[in-house]
Amino acid sequence: MEILPLGPCLLIDTAGFDDEGVVGQLRNERTRKVLDQTDFAILVVDQSVNLELEKLWINELNRLEIPFVAVLNKSDSFKDIELESQAIRNELGTTPVVVSAISGKGLDDLRNAITITAGSGQETSLTQGLAAPGDSVLLVMPQDPQAPKGRLILPQVQTIRDLLDKRCIVTCCDVDSIEQSLSSMLKPPALVITDSQVFAQVYKAKPSTSKLTSFSVLMAASKGNLSILIDGARHIANLKPSSKVLIAEACTHAPMSEDIGRVKIPRLIRKKYGDGIVFDVHAGKDYPIDLNRYDLIVHCGACMFNRRLMLSRIKRAQDQGVPITNYGLAIAHLQGILDKVDLPA
């Protein structure tokens, strides 16, 4: 839902932390996994909650540096709400927001607490360091059979919005109309942003004075750790015919015949490093806990993930000593132009 001024937010209602038994443990583990993607937590407490368990979870939130607000719900059921609130404050070390789901009391206070606490982070531009106000930017966006019918993919939409917010002049074209688009511009664009699949073709066609990057590279910087993902791309050169590679996708789309992650990237890698390389594909939230059986992870741009979830995946790979990169950086390396790609600051 939209929570202004934060923008679109995904709300996840987890199981309680005090579940017991086999099923209870599974619920607790599911809740713990949610923390991998949590930017902000709302900790709901009332008179039935085990505050000792709440302390443990507050410690976990603090360890993971996840901002949170405690909410004392069912305030209409307490004889002395001030006394109850004080008890929570003494036990948990945080002052709860007092609300009633029945009467709606305190909901405005909760919204304010969410926007103040969750909105304290500093947002950066997708094209940070690559485009400035007034720059002309050419976006090369192939509309092949993989493109969704009647709409643009999310990274393209987000990039256009980012550039318009900067007051840039945005021109969009298909890969077949690059020359025509360039010739129609009064001067060469300051920046060309392309779909990674046509990196090499666009690199040859772009003016020498124009910077070049891809939507996937912008996602690598926005969603993850760019330096780690670039290092992972360079590890592609270490692959052997017996290597095993994990292709990780954020969304669970129905793959087309020439799917970039399932077909095109494996084809490029096998052509260079051997037909015997094995590829596993995991989509959506299906991401292996044990990554040690892989020599490399190639992740999509993660446009459907928030930054925290992508960083948690990168950290898991790092902790297990497995190099990780993303689609755009992998393609740039395989086409020999990674060092010619301009990177966001």
Secondary structure by P-SEA (a helix, b strand, c coil): cccccccbbbbbbbcccccccaaaaaaaaaaaaaaaaccbbbbbbccccaaaaaaaaaaaaaaacbbbbbbbccccccccaaaaaaaaaaacccccbbbbcccccaaaaaaaaaaaaaacbbbbbcccccccccbbbbbbbbbccccccccccaaaaaaaaaaaaaccbbbbbcccaaaaaaaaccccccbbbccccaaaaaaacccccbbbbcaaaaaaaacccaaaaaaaaaacccccccbbbbbbbccccccccccccccaaaaaaaacccccbbbbbbcccccccccccccbbbbcccccccaaaaaaaaaaaaaabbbbbcaaaaaaaaacccccccccc
